[in-house]
Amino acid sequence: MKFLILPFLLLFCIGCKPGPETKEEDRSDQETFFNWVSKLNDPILDITFSWDSLMHHREEEGLIDAEVVISDEEVQELKAQISTRGQHRKKHCDFPPLKLVLDKDFVKQQGWAKGRKYKLVTDCTEEEDDFLYREKLVYDLQKIHSPYFLETILVPVRYHLRGTVIEGHVILIEREEDMADRLDFDLQDPTKNPIKLIHQEVYEKLVLFQYMIGNTDWNLTRGHNILWLTKEDGSTSPISVPYDFDQCGLVNASYAQPYPSLPIKHVRERFLQYRGKDKLALQQHLDFFTARREQTLQVVAESPHLTDGSKADISRYLDAFYLQLEDMLSGLGASTL
């Protein structure tokens, strides 16, 4: 078992004025498409499109025409196009993740806020696996451990392809800008305005949450799978928000691999990615995580789409985290189950 403190490139500061930031100008109290969907009663999404056309534009993520209908008690046709998206999953998945782009005039006609582009997480492989449901579970667990998160909705979907209907689910993800609006923050792009000061408590809890789910696929400096929330008046330091969890050990996707530079060989093997000077600072959050153990395991047990075997596997993986937490904070940073 190993422990590693990464190079300390960021400064911790609470209440300090952050550097230049990117403001979201389209802040609005209008209902978003995402919020509209969240209020529907058991919605079903039907998407009709050309598979050959989608694959032809797979790499450049070109938009293609599609018939998109969402229904519950009523049927609503959405004027929209779709495209592939993503990086790793776009290359390795049988069915790549999708981007749903609503028509601008249609959005205006519906009275929704201006945001038109939404991410859909799809079933990656043709095999009967539960990677999608496990990733949705991680988003649900994130809400237990932080007030800063992207909302998600698991929606049944039917793909209509050349007369063939493929059924499954998608995870509809809240737009990043809408999350910032909901939380009354602005988004900051670290590639344009580097993050120099960060909220220490939020960051330390993020590190432990990522350790809990076995996720090493994130990077603060580059903003890889990390969103940054800022306040224009500098009343709080930048807040780090993780997302995109398909590479974590809890999901345990068949294609997931840790970075070669890390001292672990499998994503089920936990590794602490912490840039603080003193790992003892994490000890103050032990009670925070242990106090949420029962609720966390209850959410797993009540996940409607996971098999009993998957629930048992995930529960064992999380139990190992709680058992290892004390040892890990005493200097043992990598573990495997």
C-alpha positions in Angstrom: 0.0 0.0 0.0 1.4 3.4 -1.0 0.8 7.1 -0.4 1.8 9.9 -2.7 1.5 13.7 -2.3 1.3 15.2 -5.8 3.3 18.5 -6.6 1.7 21.4 -4.7 0.7 23.7 -7.5 -2.3 25.4 -6.1 -2.7 27.6 -3.1 -5.4 27.0 -0.5 -7.4 30.0 0.6 -10.8 30.6 2.0 -12.3 34.0 1.5 -9.5 35.3 -0.7 -10.3 37.1 -4.0 -9.8 34.7 -6.9 -8.1 35.6 -10.2 -9.9 36.5 -13.4 -13.0 34.6 -14.1 -15.4 33.8 -16.9 -19.0 35.0 -16.2 -22.0 33.2 -17.6 -24.0 36.1 -19.2 -27.1 34.1 -19.8 -28.2 33.8 -16.2 -32.0 33.5 -16.2 -34.9 32.5 -13.9 -36.5 30.8 -16.9 -37.2 27.1 -16.7 -34.6 24.9 -18.5 -35.3 21.9 -20.6 -33.6 19.8 -17.9 -35.9 21.1 -15.2 -38.9 20.5 -17.5 -37.9 16.9 -18.0 -37.4 16.5 -14.2 -41.0 17.3 -13.6 -42.4 14.8 -16.0 -44.0 11.6 -14.7 -42.0 8.6 -15.9 -40.8 10.1 -19.2 -39.7 7.9 -22.1 -37.3 9.2 -24.8 -37.7 8.0 -28.4 -34.8 8.8 -30.8 -35.0 7.9 -34.5 -31.9 8.5 -36.6 -29.5 7.0 -39.1 -26.8 4.9 -37.4 -24.6 5.0 -40.5 -24.8 8.8 -40.5 -23.9 9.0 -36.8 -20.9 6.7 -37.3 -19.8 8.7 -40.4 -19.5 11.8 -38.2 -18.3 10.0 -35.1 -14.9 11.5 -34.8 -15.6 15.1 -35.7 -18.9 15.0 -33.7 -20.9 16.4 -36.6 -24.6 17.0 -36.0 -27.1 14.8 -37.7 -30.9 15.0 -38.1 -33.0 13.0 -35.7 -36.6 12.7 -34.7 -36.7 13.1 -30.9 -39.9 12.5 -28.9 -40.3 12.6 -25.1 -43.5 11.3 -23.6 -45.3 10.7 -20.3 -49.1 11.3 -20.2 -48.5 13.6 -23.2 -46.2 13.4 -26.2 -43.8 16.2 -27.0 -41.8 16.2 -30.2 -38.4 18.0 -29.7 -36.9 19.9 -32.6 -33.4 18.7 -32.2 -30.2 17.2 -33.7 -27.8 14.8 -32.2 -24.1 14.1 -32.4 -21.5 11.9 -30.7 -19.4 13.4 -28.0 -16.7 12.6 -25.4 -13.1 11.4 -25.6 -12.4 8.0 -24.2 -15.9 6.6 -24.5 -16.4 8.0 -28.0 -13.4 5.9 -29.1 -14.1 2.7 -27.2 -17.8 2.3 -26.7 -20.0 0.3 -29.1 -22.7 3.0 -28.6 -20.9 6.4 -28.1 -22.3 9.0 -25.7 -24.6 11.6 -27.4 -25.1 15.3 -27.4 -28.7 16.5 -27.8 -28.9 20.0 -29.4 -32.3 21.6 -29.3 -33.4 24.0 -32.0 -32.9 27.6 -31.0 -36.3 28.8 -32.2 -38.0 25.7 -30.6 -36.4 26.5 -27.2 -37.6 30.1 -27.5 -41.1 29.0 -28.5 -41.3 26.7 -25.4 -40.2 29.5 -23.1 -37.2 27.7 -21.9 -33.9 29.2 -20.9 -31.5 29.7 -23.9 -29.2 26.7 -23.2 -29.7 24.1 -26.0 -26.9 21.5 -25.7 -27.3 18.6 -23.3 -25.1 15.6 -22.6 -26.6 12.1 -22.8 -24.6 9.2 -21.2 -25.5 6.0 -23.1 -25.0 2.3 -22.6 -21.5 1.8 -23.7 -21.5 -1.8 -24.8 -23.9 -4.3 -26.4 -23.3 -6.6 -23.5 -25.7 -6.8 -20.6 -23.8 -4.7 -18.0 -24.7 -2.1 -15.5 -22.0 0.5 -16.0 -24.6 3.2 -16.7 -26.5 2.5 -13.6 -23.4 2.4 -11.5 -22.3 5.8 -12.8 -25.8 7.2 -12.1 -25.4 5.8 -8.6 -22.1 7.8 -8.2 -23.8 11.0 -9.1 -26.5 10.2 -6.5 -23.8 9.5 -3.8 -22.1 12.8 -4.7 -25.2 14.6 -3.6 -24.9 13.1 -0.1 -21.3 14.3 0.3 -21.4 17.8 -1.3 -23.8 20.6 -2.1 -21.9 21.1 -5.4 -22.9 18.7 -8.1 -24.5 18.3 -11.5 -28.1 17.1 -11.4 -28.8 14.0 -13.4 -31.9 12.1 -14.6 -32.1 8.5 -15.6 -34.5 8.3 -18.6 -35.7 5.2 -20.4 -34.8 5.4 -24.1 -35.8 3.7 -27.4 -33.5 4.0 -30.4 -35.3 3.5 -33.7 -32.7 2.3 -36.2 -33.8 0.9 -39.6 -37.0 -0.6 -38.2 -35.1 -2.1 -35.3 -35.9 -0.7 -31.8 -33.1 -0.9 -29.1 -34.2 -0.2 -25.6 -32.1 1.1 -22.7 -31.5 4.1 -20.6 -29.6 7.4 -20.8 -28.4 9.7 -18.1 -29.5 13.3 -19.0 -27.0 15.7 -17.4 -27.7 19.2 -16.2 -25.8 21.8 -18.2 -22.7 23.1 -16.4 -23.9 26.7 -16.8 -27.2 25.9 -15.3 -25.6 24.2 -12.3 -23.6 27.5 -11.8 -26.8 29.5 -12.0 -28.6 27.2 -9.6 -25.9 27.6 -7.1 -25.5 31.3 -7.8 -21.9 31.0 -9.0 -20.0 31.6 -12.2 -18.0 29.1 -14.2 -14.3 29.6 -14.6 -12.3 27.9 -17.4 -8.8 27.0 -16.0 -7.4 26.8 -19.5 -8.1 30.5 -20.0 -7.9 31.8 -16.5 -5.7 29.5 -14.4 -6.9 28.6 -10.9 -4.5 29.9 -8.3 -6.6 29.8 -5.1 -9.0 27.0 -4.1 -11.5 26.4 -1.3 -9.6 24.0 1.0 -12.5 22.3 2.7 -14.4 21.6 -0.5 -11.2 20.3 -2.1 -10.3 18.0 0.8 -13.7 16.4 0.8 -13.5 16.0 -3.0 -10.2 14.1 -2.6 -11.8 11.8 -0.1 -14.9 11.3 -2.2 -12.8 10.4 -5.3 -10.8 8.0 -3.1 -14.1 6.5 -1.8 -15.3 5.7 -5.3 -11.8 4.7 -6.6 -11.5 7.6 -9.1 -8.2 8.9 -10.4 -9.4 10.2 -13.7 -9.3 13.9 -12.8 -6.9 16.8 -12.7 -7.2 20.1 -11.0 -4.8 22.2 -13.1 -6.2 21.2 -16.5 -9.7 21.0 -15.2 -10.0 17.4 -16.4 -13.3 16.2 -15.2 -13.4 19.1 -12.7 -15.6 22.2 -13.0 -14.7 25.4 -11.2 -17.2 27.7 -9.6 -16.3 31.2 -8.7 -17.8 34.3 -7.1 -17.4 37.7 -8.9 -17.0 39.5 -5.6 -14.4 37.0 -4.3 -16.5 36.2 -1.3 -15.4 32.6 -1.5 -12.4 30.9 -3.1 -13.0 28.8 -6.3 -15.1 25.6 -5.7 -14.0 22.4 -7.4 -16.8 20.1 -8.7 -16.0 16.6 -10.0 -18.0 14.9 -12.8 -17.7 12.0 -15.3 -17.1 8.9 -13.2 -17.0 6.0 -15.7 -13.3 5.3 -15.0 -13.8 4.8 -11.3 -13.4 1.5 -9.4 -17.0 1.6 -8.2 -18.3 1.6 -11.8 -15.6 -0.9 -12.8 -16.2 -0.6 -16.5 -14.5 -3.2 -18.7 -12.6 -0.5 -20.7 -11.5 1.5 -17.6 -7.7 1.8 -17.0 -5.7 3.9 -14.6 -3.1 6.3 -16.1 0.3 4.5 -16.6 2.1 7.1 -14.5 0.1 6.1 -11.4 1.4 3.3 -9.0 -1.8 1.2 -9.5 -2.6 -1.4 -12.1 -6.4 -1.6 -11.9 -9.2 1.0 -11.3 -10.5 -1.1 -8.4 -7.2 -0.2 -6.6 -7.7 3.0 -4.7 -5.1 5.8 -4.9 -5.1 9.1 -3.0 -4.6 12.1 -5.3 -3.9 14.9 -2.8 -1.9 18.1 -3.4 -1.9 19.4 0.1 1.3 19.8 2.1 0.0 17.8 5.0 -2.3 14.8 4.6 -3.3 15.1 8.3 -5.5 18.0 7.2 -7.8 15.3 5.8 -8.4 13.8 9.2 -10.9 16.5 10.2 -13.3 15.0 7.6 -13.3 11.5 8.9 -16.5 12.0 10.9 -18.1 13.7 7.9 -17.8 10.5 5.8 -18.4 8.0 8.5 -21.6 9.9 9.5 -22.9 9.3 5.9 -22.0 5.6 5.8 -25.5 4.3 6.5 -27.2 6.7 4.1 -24.6 5.9 1.4 -25.2 2.1 1.7 -28.9 2.6 1.8 -28.8 4.5 -1.5 -26.9 1.5 -3.0 -29.4 -1.0 -1.6 -32.4 1.0 -3.0 -31.0 1.5 -6.5 -33.8 0.1 -8.7 -31.8 -1.0 -11.7 -28.8 -2.7 -10.0 -28.9 -6.5 -9.6 -28.5 -7.9 -6.1 -25.0 -9.1 -7.1 -24.0 -5.6 -8.2 -25.4 -4.1 -5.0 -23.4 -6.6 -2.9 -20.2 -5.9 -4.9 -20.6 -2.1 -4.5 -21.4 -2.4 -0.8 -18.2 -4.5 -0.2 -16.2 -1.9 -2.2 -17.5 0.9 -0.1 -17.2 -1.0 3.2 -13.5 -1.4 2.4 -13.2 2.4 2.1 -14.6 3.0 5.5 -12.4 0.3 7.0 -9.3 1.6 5.3 -10.0 5.3 6.0 -8.2 5.4 9.4 -5.2 3.5 8.0 -5.1 5.6 4.8 -4.9 8.8 6.7 -2.1 7.4 8.8 0.0 7.1 5.7 -1.4 4.2 3.6 -2.5 5.7 0.3 -3.2 2.8 -2.1 -5.4 -0.2 -1.5 -7.2 -2.8 -3.4 -10.2 -5.1 -2.9 
